[in-house]
Every structure is written in structure tokens, then in C-alpha cells.
Amino acid sequence: MGLLAIGARAQPVRDRPVPEIYRVKIDTTKGSFTLEITRALAPLGADRFYHLVESGFYDDSRFYRVIAGRFAQFGIAGDPRIAQIWRNESFPDDPARARNARGTFAFAMTGPNARTTQIYINVIDQPRQDADGFAPFGKVVEGMEVVDKLYSGYGEKSGGGMRGGKQGRLFEEGNAYLDREFPLLDKLLRARIIRVGRLVTCRRLKIGLSDDASTARADFQSAAGCHPVPQKRAIADWASFIWASSL
């Protein structure tokens, strides 16, 4: 369990299991892009990210570490009260099941079992990240050109130094510090869950898409004779809420 500060209050956020597939739309000052998360790739990471997005953690923050030709990083809350609460809320590693290819994303970390809230998006293939155990849990499915355009002029100056402990002022002062010292950084305006999917088998073939978790659950429960597809059989389009024929 972690804690999320909302105003002057702190409320619990539980890292409970989440949908097998979901999408997150991120609005920025350069435009919007969409992430598709596959929980099977890194269950713990997918769970943590879902709840952070659901709670509004990433809203009104900054892309504080954008390295041209490598990655774009975000994930320190703009409000220092929230950032400080989550600064050391680490969770265990997931085994790396996917490559750090262009368009994939993963939690940044300083060592084993040290992931918290920071996310990087690969803008090129980065096999070195594979060797170091970084575990991607999804990919950009729309708007990769937006990620490519995020301002990178400050390099490591504005938000680098995770391992060296040089992000202190981002946690202590938040947006006020970044906007004053690095005014050209692009902003993450809003992150929201836009699609939730669950792979199941039924007697009749149906293909549809659920726009929210409650609808997905209701659709699943109302479908007589349906059951989840074992992971090794889940070979259909992960982007959709899919029903596969069992006949």
C-alpha cells in the first residue's frame, strides 16, 4: 500500500491487481500520446502505474529528463507534498519479459527493488536496458511523434542523477523549481485511463471495446459461459476487448 496526498489529506492507494490490458492517454504541451499496458509483461509495474494514473498522480507534472536519441522521463509529482510521500515508496522488481525497443516504457530505478513512480519511454532501441533488468510493460500505440518532440535541450541538467541523489530539488520544490530554472520543459497536463480490456472465451464470437473498468466487469459477468483465456493462449489483438469463440 502507498499513500497519495490530495490537498492536505493523505489517502491509501492499494496495489491491487488491475485489468490485463489497459490504455492511458497522456496530454502534453506538445500534443497527446497513448500508452498500451500489458499486465502480463510486468504485473507489479502495471498495477502500480494503473493506480497512480487513476489517482491523478501524474497530472500537472513535467518531462524533466529528456535525453535526445535515448528516452523521455517523467513521474515526479509536480506538487512537492505528493512527491515527498512517494519518494521512497518502492516496490519489488518484475522479471524482464520484453525488450527495451523504441516506443516501449518501463519504470526507472536505481537498483534492485527500487522502482517507485518514475517512467521512461524509449525513443530508440536500448538493449543495454535489457541487460540491466529494466522491465517494459507496454508501448506507445498512438502519438510517438509527440514523444519525439518533447523538449530535450536541458539534457541531464533538469532531472538527471537518480543514482547520484541529485533529484532532491524536484521532490522538495516540484513544479515551482522546474518552471523557474528550466522553463522550456514540456508539461504533462493530464494522464487518464481510456480503455480497459479482458481476454475471454465464449460460445459466440464477439469483438468489442470497453471504455472503463466497471463496464468491462459488467460485460464479462453478463456473458454466459465465458472464462478467461490462459496466458499461453492469449494470442489475439491486445489492443481490444476481445471475445474468442470456443466452438
MODA-V310217 format. One record per residue. N is the residue number from 1. RES is the residue in one letter. SS is DSSP state (a for helix, b for strand, c for the rest). PSI is psi in radians with two decimals (none if undefined). D_CENTER is the distance of its C-alpha to the mean C-alpha in whole Angstrom. Layout:
n=N res=RES ss=SS psi=PSI d_center=D_CENTER
n=N res=RES ss=SS psi=PSI d_center=D_CENTER
This chain:
n=1 res=M ss=c psi=2.43 d_center=18
n=2 res=G ss=b psi=-3.14 d_center=16
n=3 res=L ss=b psi=2.41 d_center=18
n=4 res=L ss=b psi=2.17 d_center=17
n=5 res=A ss=b psi=2.26 d_center=19
n=6 res=I ss=b psi=1.90 d_center=20
n=7 res=G ss=c psi=-2.22 d_center=23
n=8 res=A ss=c psi=0.05 d_center=25
n=9 res=R ss=b psi=2.66 d_center=24
n=10 res=A ss=b psi=2.24 d_center=22
n=11 res=Q ss=b psi=2.55 d_center=21
n=12 res=P ss=b psi=2.52 d_center=19
n=13 res=V ss=b psi=2.04 d_center=16
n=14 res=R ss=c psi=2.38 d_center=16
n=15 res=D ss=c psi=1.04 d_center=14
n=16 res=R ss=c psi=2.80 d_center=15
n=17 res=P ss=c psi=2.61 d_center=15
n=18 res=V ss=c psi=3.11 d_center=13
n=19 res=P ss=c psi=2.62 d_center=13
n=20 res=E ss=c psi=-0.62 d_center=14
n=21 res=I ss=b psi=2.32 d_center=12
n=22 res=Y ss=b psi=2.81 d_center=10
n=23 res=R ss=b psi=2.55 d_center=9
n=24 res=V ss=b psi=2.18 d_center=8
n=25 res=K ss=b psi=2.28 d_center=10
n=26 res=I ss=b psi=2.10 d_center=10
n=27 res=D ss=b psi=2.30 d_center=13
n=28 res=T ss=b psi=3.06 d_center=15
n=29 res=T ss=c psi=-0.13 d_center=18
n=30 res=K ss=c psi=-0.07 d_center=18
n=31 res=G ss=b psi=-2.89 d_center=17
n=32 res=S ss=b psi=2.65 d_center=14
n=33 res=F ss=b psi=2.79 d_center=12
n=34 res=T ss=b psi=2.32 d_center=10
n=35 res=L ss=b psi=2.44 d_center=7
n=36 res=E ss=b psi=2.17 d_center=9
n=37 res=I ss=b psi=2.29 d_center=7
n=38 res=T ss=b psi=1.88 d_center=10
n=39 res=R ss=a psi=-0.59 d_center=11
n=40 res=A ss=a psi=-0.42 d_center=14
n=41 res=L ss=a psi=-0.66 d_center=13
n=42 res=A ss=c psi=1.45 d_center=11
n=43 res=P ss=a psi=-0.76 d_center=12
n=44 res=L ss=a psi=-0.70 d_center=11
n=45 res=G ss=a psi=-0.75 d_center=8
n=46 res=A ss=a psi=-0.67 d_center=7
n=47 res=D ss=a psi=-0.84 d_center=9
n=48 res=R ss=a psi=-0.80 d_center=8
n=49 res=F ss=a psi=-0.74 d_center=5
n=50 res=Y ss=a psi=-0.85 d_center=7
n=51 res=H ss=a psi=-0.57 d_center=10
n=52 res=L ss=a psi=-0.78 d_center=8
n=53 res=V ss=a psi=-0.81 d_center=8
n=54 res=E ss=a psi=-0.59 d_center=11
n=55 res=S ss=c psi=-0.08 d_center=13
n=56 res=G ss=c psi=0.25 d_center=12
n=57 res=F ss=c psi=-0.74 d_center=11
n=58 res=Y ss=c psi=-0.21 d_center=10
n=59 res=D ss=c psi=2.46 d_center=13
n=60 res=D ss=c psi=0.94 d_center=15
n=61 res=S ss=b psi=-2.95 d_center=14
n=62 res=R ss=b psi=2.63 d_center=15
n=63 res=F ss=c psi=1.49 d_center=14
n=64 res=Y ss=c psi=-0.20 d_center=16
n=65 res=R ss=b psi=1.63 d_center=16
n=66 res=V ss=b psi=1.97 d_center=16
n=67 res=I ss=b psi=1.98 d_center=19
n=68 res=A ss=c psi=2.31 d_center=20
n=69 res=G ss=c psi=0.19 d_center=20
n=70 res=R ss=c psi=-1.16 d_center=18
n=71 res=F ss=b psi=2.90 d_center=14
n=72 res=A ss=b psi=2.26 d_center=13
n=73 res=Q ss=b psi=2.48 d_center=11
n=74 res=F ss=b psi=3.06 d_center=10
n=75 res=G ss=c psi=0.11 d_center=9
n=76 res=I ss=c psi=2.15 d_center=13
n=77 res=A ss=c psi=2.49 d_center=14
n=78 res=G ss=c psi=-0.48 d_center=16
n=79 res=D ss=c psi=2.01 d_center=19
n=80 res=P ss=a psi=-0.41 d_center=20
n=81 res=R ss=a psi=-0.69 d_center=21
n=82 res=I ss=a psi=-0.75 d_center=18
n=83 res=A ss=a psi=-0.71 d_center=16
n=84 res=Q ss=a psi=-0.64 d_center=19
n=85 res=I ss=a psi=-0.71 d_center=19
n=86 res=W ss=a psi=-0.07 d_center=15
n=87 res=R ss=c psi=-0.71 d_center=17
n=88 res=N ss=c psi=0.35 d_center=18
n=89 res=E ss=c psi=1.23 d_center=16
n=90 res=S ss=c psi=2.83 d_center=15
n=91 res=F ss=b psi=2.81 d_center=15
n=92 res=P ss=c psi=2.77 d_center=16
n=93 res=D ss=c psi=2.67 d_center=15
n=94 res=D ss=c psi=2.57 d_center=14
n=95 res=P ss=c psi=2.49 d_center=17
n=96 res=A ss=c psi=2.06 d_center=16
n=97 res=R ss=c psi=-0.07 d_center=16
n=98 res=A ss=c psi=2.74 d_center=15
n=99 res=R ss=c psi=2.66 d_center=16
n=100 res=N ss=c psi=1.29 d_center=14
n=101 res=A ss=c psi=2.87 d_center=16
n=102 res=R ss=c psi=2.30 d_center=15
n=103 res=G ss=c psi=-0.21 d_center=12
n=104 res=T ss=b psi=2.88 d_center=10
n=105 res=F ss=b psi=2.74 d_center=7
n=106 res=A ss=b psi=2.93 d_center=7
n=107 res=F ss=b psi=2.36 d_center=8
n=108 res=A ss=c psi=2.73 d_center=11
n=109 res=M ss=c psi=2.81 d_center=14
n=110 res=T ss=c psi=-0.11 d_center=18
n=111 res=G ss=c psi=-2.98 d_center=19
n=112 res=P ss=c psi=2.39 d_center=19
n=113 res=N ss=c psi=0.66 d_center=17
n=114 res=A ss=c psi=0.24 d_center=16
n=115 res=R ss=b psi=2.49 d_center=12
n=116 res=T ss=c psi=-1.47 d_center=11
n=117 res=T ss=c psi=-0.20 d_center=9
n=118 res=Q ss=c psi=2.36 d_center=9
n=119 res=I ss=b psi=2.44 d_center=7
n=120 res=Y ss=b psi=2.56 d_center=9
n=121 res=I ss=b psi=2.17 d_center=9
n=122 res=N ss=b psi=2.26 d_center=13
n=123 res=V ss=c psi=-0.08 d_center=15
n=124 res=I ss=c psi=2.98 d_center=18
n=125 res=D ss=c psi=2.33 d_center=18
n=126 res=Q ss=c psi=1.35 d_center=18
n=127 res=P ss=a psi=-0.44 d_center=20
n=128 res=R ss=a psi=-0.59 d_center=21
n=129 res=Q ss=a psi=-0.57 d_center=17
n=130 res=D ss=a psi=-0.82 d_center=18
n=131 res=A ss=a psi=-0.50 d_center=21
n=132 res=D ss=c psi=0.03 d_center=19
n=133 res=G ss=c psi=0.20 d_center=17
n=134 res=F ss=c psi=2.27 d_center=14
n=135 res=A ss=c psi=1.69 d_center=12
n=136 res=P ss=c psi=2.54 d_center=10
n=137 res=F ss=c psi=0.34 d_center=8
n=138 res=G ss=b psi=-3.01 d_center=8
n=139 res=K ss=b psi=2.80 d_center=9
n=140 res=V ss=b psi=2.15 d_center=10
n=141 res=V ss=b psi=-0.26 d_center=13
n=142 res=E ss=b psi=2.42 d_center=14
n=143 res=G ss=c psi=0.46 d_center=15
n=144 res=M ss=a psi=-0.48 d_center=15
n=145 res=E ss=a psi=-0.46 d_center=18
n=146 res=V ss=a psi=-0.79 d_center=16
n=147 res=V ss=a psi=-0.72 d_center=14
n=148 res=D ss=a psi=-0.47 d_center=17
n=149 res=K ss=a psi=-0.10 d_center=19
n=150 res=L ss=c psi=2.45 d_center=17
n=151 res=Y ss=c psi=2.21 d_center=20
n=152 res=S ss=c psi=0.16 d_center=20
n=153 res=G ss=c psi=-0.41 d_center=24
n=154 res=Y ss=c psi=-0.25 d_center=23
n=155 res=G ss=a psi=-2.32 d_center=22
n=156 res=E ss=a psi=-0.17 d_center=21
n=157 res=K ss=a psi=-0.61 d_center=24
n=158 res=S ss=c psi=-0.38 d_center=21
n=159 res=G ss=c psi=0.30 d_center=18
n=160 res=G ss=c psi=-3.13 d_center=19
n=161 res=G ss=c psi=0.57 d_center=21
n=162 res=M ss=c psi=-0.87 d_center=18
n=163 res=R ss=c psi=-0.53 d_center=21
n=164 res=G ss=c psi=0.04 d_center=24
n=165 res=G ss=c psi=0.59 d_center=23
n=166 res=K ss=c psi=0.30 d_center=23
n=167 res=Q ss=c psi=0.22 d_center=20
n=168 res=G ss=a psi=-0.79 d_center=22
n=169 res=R ss=a psi=-0.46 d_center=23
n=170 res=L ss=a psi=-0.70 d_center=20
n=171 res=F ss=a psi=-0.62 d_center=19
n=172 res=E ss=a psi=-0.54 d_center=23
n=173 res=E ss=a psi=-0.29 d_center=23
n=174 res=G ss=c psi=-2.49 d_center=20
n=175 res=N ss=a psi=-0.59 d_center=20
n=176 res=A ss=a psi=-0.75 d_center=24
n=177 res=Y ss=a psi=-0.87 d_center=24
n=178 res=L ss=a psi=-0.71 d_center=22
n=179 res=D ss=a psi=-0.52 d_center=23
n=180 res=R ss=a psi=-0.80 d_center=27
n=181 res=E ss=a psi=-0.43 d_center=27
n=182 res=F ss=c psi=1.15 d_center=24
n=183 res=P ss=c psi=-0.26 d_center=25
n=184 res=L ss=c psi=-0.08 d_center=23
n=185 res=L ss=c psi=2.45 d_center=20
n=186 res=D ss=c psi=2.64 d_center=18
n=187 res=K ss=b psi=2.48 d_center=16
n=188 res=L ss=b psi=1.87 d_center=13
n=189 res=L ss=b psi=-0.76 d_center=15
n=190 res=R ss=b psi=2.47 d_center=13
n=191 res=A ss=b psi=2.29 d_center=9
n=192 res=R ss=b psi=2.58 d_center=10
n=193 res=I ss=b psi=2.19 d_center=10
n=194 res=I ss=b psi=-0.34 d_center=13
n=195 res=R ss=b psi=2.48 d_center=14
n=196 res=V ss=b psi=2.34 d_center=14
n=197 res=G ss=b psi=2.75 d_center=16
n=198 res=R ss=c psi=2.25 d_center=18
n=199 res=L ss=c psi=2.20 d_center=21
n=200 res=V ss=b psi=2.90 d_center=24
n=201 res=T ss=b psi=2.52 d_center=28
n=202 res=C ss=b psi=3.04 d_center=30
n=203 res=R ss=c psi=-0.50 d_center=34
n=204 res=R ss=c psi=2.56 d_center=34
n=205 res=L ss=c psi=2.18 d_center=31
n=206 res=K ss=b psi=2.49 d_center=29
n=207 res=I ss=b psi=2.20 d_center=26
n=208 res=G ss=b psi=-3.12 d_center=24
n=209 res=L ss=c psi=2.24 d_center=20
n=210 res=S ss=b psi=2.37 d_center=19
n=211 res=D ss=c psi=-0.21 d_center=18
n=212 res=D ss=c psi=2.90 d_center=17
n=213 res=A ss=a psi=-0.72 d_center=17
n=214 res=S ss=a psi=-0.71 d_center=20
n=215 res=T ss=a psi=-0.72 d_center=22
n=216 res=A ss=a psi=-0.77 d_center=20
n=217 res=R ss=a psi=-0.76 d_center=22
n=218 res=A ss=a psi=-0.77 d_center=25
n=219 res=D ss=a psi=-0.73 d_center=25
n=220 res=F ss=a psi=-0.76 d_center=25
n=221 res=Q ss=a psi=-0.51 d_center=27
n=222 res=S ss=a psi=-0.12 d_center=30
n=223 res=A ss=c psi=1.78 d_center=30
n=224 res=A ss=c psi=2.36 d_center=33
n=225 res=G ss=c psi=0.24 d_center=33
n=226 res=C ss=c psi=2.66 d_center=29
n=227 res=H ss=b psi=2.67 d_center=27
n=228 res=P ss=b psi=2.54 d_center=24
n=229 res=V ss=c psi=2.28 d_center=24
n=230 res=P ss=c psi=2.59 d_center=24
n=231 res=Q ss=a psi=-0.67 d_center=21
n=232 res=K ss=a psi=-0.30 d_center=24
n=233 res=R ss=a psi=-0.09 d_center=25
n=234 res=A ss=c psi=1.40 d_center=22
n=235 res=I ss=c psi=0.05 d_center=23
n=236 res=A ss=c psi=-3.13 d_center=22
n=237 res=D ss=c psi=1.97 d_center=20
n=238 res=W ss=c psi=-0.25 d_center=16
n=239 res=A ss=c psi=-0.24 d_center=16
n=240 res=S ss=c psi=2.87 d_center=18
n=241 res=F ss=b psi=1.79 d_center=19
n=242 res=I ss=b psi=2.42 d_center=22
n=243 res=W ss=b psi=2.20 d_center=26
n=244 res=A ss=b psi=2.49 d_center=28
n=245 res=S ss=b psi=2.37 d_center=31
n=246 res=S ss=c psi=0.11 d_center=33
n=247 res=L ss=c psi=none d_center=36
